[in-house]
């Protein structure tokens, strides 16, 4: 999540992106994480944002014991009340403190992509839960998040365009992070989405080059440091997780 968990530059093997046939089930998520300040919600209101909802949910992340998915920049999550999602690396075409992913939520498509990434034969079109064991996948992280979800159409843009979304999250282990997100259908739409994300980030007072680690990375660093170290071999964080010390010094 950039390392697409919201950390640093992406490292992935050639040809490991989502297969073209799977794209019909996918949206491209373009996002930028930041550290919210005490005035972030007030500023969102001043800009005309609408508070869509406030919700609490549990995320469970799955991977092999060797973190084969995460090391290849794939992130398999089961969200309470929402089902399964596999985030796949997007096309790294524009540099900067943002992340780009293809999101798969249709379970047969998720299963097919998992089989491809893990180098196994396709296990059929069943659900994700049924293939966890055969693929050697196990729960590697679980935590609860309280989220305030906002949406905003920037002034001067087409009112019919999909709004930008801003999620303000506080995890049950004390980490708070914000995210500005746009969802698009085509790679060609990404540059325009990025312009909007950077524009809104600037209005919120986010420094141009500020990045923030994803909740999962902070969770792993605090509670599973060996797994975190393993990910550091391929994902270099630009920012030190909030309230923690980077075990690798300058890598933070």
N, C-alpha and C positions, 0 to 999 in steps of 0.2 A: 501498500500500500504502500523517478523516485522509486524506492523499494516499497512496494505498494501497500505495505502496512503503515505507510506514513513515515518512512525512515530515511532512506537515501537513494542513490542511483540504482536503477533496476539492473539485475543480472539475470539473464535467462538464456536458455539454449535455443539455437536456431530451430525454427519450425515447431516450437512448443506452444504457440498461441492456439486459441480455439479454432477448431476446424470450420471451414466455410459452411458446411451443412448445418452446423449448430447455430450459426448467426441468426437464423430465422427466429430463434427462441430468445434472443439476447438484446439487451440494451447496453449502451456504452455509458458508464458512469465516470464523469469527470469531477474531481473533488479536490479541495484544498483544506487541510486541517490547520487549526490555529489555537492559541491559548486565549480563551475568553477573559475579558476583564470585568470588573464590577459594573461597568456601565454598558455592557454589550446589549442586554435586553432593551434597555431604554433607547439606545441608538437604533435598534431594529424597529421599535415602535415609531420613532421619529421619521424613519425612512418609509413608513407605510406598510411595514411587514404585518402579516396576520399570524397570530399564534394558532396553528392548526390543532394541536393536541399536546397533552403531556401524558407520558406513558412510562411504565416500568416493565422491563422484560429481561429475560435471561438468555444469554448467548452461550452456545456450546461449540467449540471448535474441534475439528477432527483431523488427524494426520497419522502417518506411520510413526513408529518409534524413532525413525531416523529423520523425521520432519521432511519427507520427500516432497510433499506438496508445497509447503511454505518455502523451502529452499529453491523451488522452481517458480516461486511467485504465484502460487495458487492457494486460495484460502477457502476452505470448506466450513460452512457455518450452519448450524441449526438454531434458528431464532424462535423463541417461545411465541406462539401465536401466528407466526409467519411462514414456518416451514424451512426448507433447505435452500441454500444459496451457495453457488461456487463463483468466486471472483477470479477471473482469468486476466493475465497481463494484456493491456492494450498495446497499441502501436506507439512507441516512444518517439513522437515527432516533434514535440516542443519541449524545450528544457525549462526548468523552473520548479518552484516548491509546490507542485501539484501532483496528483495521481490520476491515472486513467486505467479503467478496468472495463472488461466485458462481463456483465452479470448474467449468469445462467440460473434460472429458477425452476424450469420444467425438469422434473426428476429424470426422465429418460435421457435428456440431453446432459444433465449433470453426470449421470452414471457413465455415459459414453465418453465424456471428456476425462473423467477420473481414470477410466481404463486406459485411455491413450497416454495420459501423463505418466501413469505408473507402469506402463509397458505390459499390460496384461490383455488377454483376449476379452472382447466385449462380452459382458455377463448377461446380456438381454436387456429388455426395456422395463425392468421392474423398478421399484423404489430404491432410494439411497440407503435406507436402513438395512435393506436385505443384502447389500453388497459390502457393508462395512467390514464384516468378518472376513469374507473371501479376499478383500483387497488389503487386509492387514491394517485397517484404520481404527483408531481408538480416540477417545476424548483426551485432548491435551490441555484444554483450558475451559473454565466455566465461571462466569461472573454476571452480576445483575447491573443493569444500567437504568438510571432515571433520565429521561429525555424530554426536552422541550423542543418541539418541531415548529419551525417558522417557514413561511413562504412569502416571496416578494417578486413582483414584476417591476423591474427597474424602469424609472420614468424615461420616456423617449423611445421605448421599445414597443413592439407590437403587443397589444393586450392579449392577443390570442396565443402568443408564444408560451411554452411551458415555463412556469415560474422557477426562479432559483429557490433552493431550499437551504435553510440553515438549521442544523441540529446542534443543540447544546447539551452535552452528555456529562453526567457524573456517575462514575462507576462505584460499585460498593467497596472498592479498595482505596477510594479517596482521590482518584485522578479525574480531573475535569478537562474536557477538550471540546472544541467546536469544529464544525465542518460546513463549508459552503459547497453545495453540490448542484450539478446540472446533469440531466439525463438526455442523451441524444440517441438517434437511431443509426446515423451514418458517421464514419470517420471524418468526412468532409465538414461535419458540423462542429467538430471539436474546437478549432481555433476561435470561432465566434463564442462558444460556451466559455472558453478560457478568458476571453476579454471581459465577459460579464462577471465571471468569478473574481477576477482581479479587481474590477471596478468596485464590486460590492465589498470585497475585502478591504480596499482602500478606504471606503466610506465608514467601515467599522473600526478603522484605526489600526489594522493589522500591518506591521512592517512588511515591506516588499518581499524580502527574502526569508521571512519567518516561516519555519515549518514546525510541526508538532508531531510526536509519535502517536500511533494509534493505541487504543486501549489495550489491545492484545499484546503489543510489544512491551508496554509498561508492565502488564500483568506477568509476562514471562520473565522480565528482568527482575522483578521483585520476588517472585515465588518459585520460578523454575530457571535459575540462572544458567544451568548447563544448557538448556534448550535455547536460551537467549544467546549464549556464546556461539552455539552452533549456527544460528541464523546470522550472526555477525560475520561469519566467514564469507557470506554472499551478499548480505544487505548491510550497508554502512549507514548508520543514522546520522543525520545532519544536526539534530537537536537532542540534547540530553533529556531523557524522560523527566517530567516535572517531579520534583521532590525526591529524586534518586541520584546516586552517584554512578557515573559511567565506569564500569570495571576496566574499560580499555582506555581511559584517559581522554586523549584527543579525539577518539572516535565519536564522542558525544557532540 
